[in-house]
Amino acid sequence: MQKTERTRILGTANMYRVLVKKDLAPQIKLVKVYAPDIAEKAQPGQFVIIRKDEKGERIPLTLADWEKEKGTITLIFQEVGVSTRKLGTLEVGQTILNVVGPLGNPSDIKHHGTLAIACGGFAIAAAYPIAKAFKHSGNKVISILGARTENLLILENEMRDVSDELYISTDDGSKGYKGFVRDLLKALIEKGQSFDIVYAIGPPIMMKTVCEVTRPYGIKTIVSLNPIMVDGMGMCGACRVSVGGETKFACVDGPEFDGHMVDFDVLIKRLRIYFPEERKADELYQKLGKSRHGQA
């Protein structure tokens, strides 16, 4: 075997190795993965598509952070189905089979003035590098973080470090404002806070309602879409979305779009297509897992 070929194989053996693993909240995990080629080129707003093993499905995960010098990327995900539960079983030292990226168009980072970053759930991880980049570009960043309850809130300190002002809303009022992100954003606007642009990142229904708040005020609102994806290169068509009455592919045309142009009803409907199958697969996976450990 030639030396160059041997070096390539040995290098590949260390690729996509989990270097750090943390539990951020119930069912929300952070993994730092060795992926130098991706870390070298990553920009805010981009994502990767991962496949945990040979039988795993391809799922998109937004890049939460990266370190070019160390060759690492940080991924944060919520265990909501078989693929993310399998990913959550990985321990430090183990590897992910495939990590493809960085994919998608990076955020258009420039000086706007004052902007709001409205984000909810584990999507706060996707908002973090965007907020950091806008802060470094001289913008006044006002961040609004949302969660169902206090113990599901993540990256509060990290977001505070890159924000001029930070507000928190929880559905049950266990921390900060009682209500939704959209309610807190509307309250700030009604109190006279002006925004040159709003970024909304989170569940589709959250982004839709944020856009409904900003539309009457004519505030430009950018959303980051995360529909079903397979190849991440615009060939499979799985990630198609309707924007301004035209079909766009989130993986190559996005993932960021003018929120006032997105047909969220179509997006939400498409995201629900495989819910019955996903639920059955998840129930079976958890049942088999408990059986292996003598719990069923």
C-alpha positions, 0 to 999 in steps of 0.5 A: 500500500502506498504511503499516501493511501495509508495516510488517507485511510488512517486519517479517515479513521479519526474523522467525525469522532465525538470529542465532547458530549453534554446533556444541556436539558432533558433530551437535548444533547451537545456533541463536539465532533472532529471534522476539520474540513467542515470547521475550516469552511463553516459560516453562520447559518449553515448546516450539515447532514449526518448519518449515524451508521450504515442503517441510519437516515440522513438528517440535517443539523445546524452548526451551533459552533466550530473551532477552525484551529482545533478542527471541531464542530458543535452540534446540538440536537433534541432526541425526538425520533429514532435517528436522534436517539441513536445519535444520543447514544454515542459516547466520547471516542465513538464516531459518526459514519457520515457528516456532510457539509457545510451546506446551505447559504450562510447568513448575510452578515452585515451592519443593519443597526438594531436587530432581534434574534427571536428563537425557541427550543433547541433552535437557540443553538442555530441562533447562537452563531448568527447572533455572535456574527451580527454582534461582531459586525457592530449591530445592536443585538436584542435576543429573545429566547423561548422555551416551554419551561425553565429546564428546557432553556439552553445556551442562556449564558452564551446568548447573553455574551453576544447580545446587548439585551436578552429576554426570556419567555417560557410557556408556563412562566417558570422563568422570565416572561410568561408566554411565547416569543412572539408575545414578548417581541410584540410587547417590545415593539409596542413599548417603542423598541424599533428593529431594523430586521428580525431573525426568527429561528425555531419551530415552524409555528413559532416562526409563522407567528413571529412573522405575523407580529412583524408584518403590520410594522413592515419589519423585514423578517428572516427565517431559517427553515429546516424541512425534510432533507435527504441529499442536501444538494437540491437533487432529491426535492424533499426540502422544497418549500413555497416562497412567494408562490415559487418552489424553492429548495431549502438546502441550496436556495436557503435555509434562510428566506424572507419570512413574509414570503414563506407559505408556512401552512404548506411547510407544516403540512409537509413536515407532518407527512411521515409522523405516523411512520416516525412515531411507530419507528420510535416506539419500536426502537424504544421498546427494543432498547428497553427489552435489551436492558431487561426492562420489558 
